[in-house]
């Protein structure tokens, strides 16, 4: 019995000695110590990248669909087109968010915000910069997108909801905006 206690005590001593010689958590190879500023900047940039991931997933999905099945038929069912693009984009968005470790609740909200901004408003960028989008997609796709949609709008289920005249300023520098609500 005394021999077992001595073995146990020796083992505990070895464990304490090994623990004292190991580097601390901040000295582990592969983990850099970050200052508070760097940590905050990393967190803020991860929030921004979460929005970008959602938006880019929609853009990549539309590019993939363009190359696989061509441009969407303007006379076709807009609900099916939106459902197809949205479904594929959600899958790509979730996959990219998990690969980039954007799994916090705020990150997921921002990923969803970027997804919806891309799905409902990407055509506005096509209206404002058609040359750049023509290089990435095709001139026919850009022409079709600009013909099917209105600039400064939300494109939902085949209808453009105009946002261009929602808020206008009618007076001088100190005037309050006149808010107009679009009626369908």
Secondary structure, 3 states (H helix, E strand, C coil): CHHHHHHHHHHHHHHHHHHHHCCCHHHCCCCCCCCHHHHHHHHHHHHHHHHHHHHHHHHHHHHHHHHHHCCCCCCCCHHHHHHHHHHHHHHHHHHHHHHCCCCCHHHHHHHHHHHHHHHHHHHHHHHHCHHHHHHHCCHHHHHHHHHHCCCCEEEECCEEEECCCCEECCCCCCCCCEECCCCC
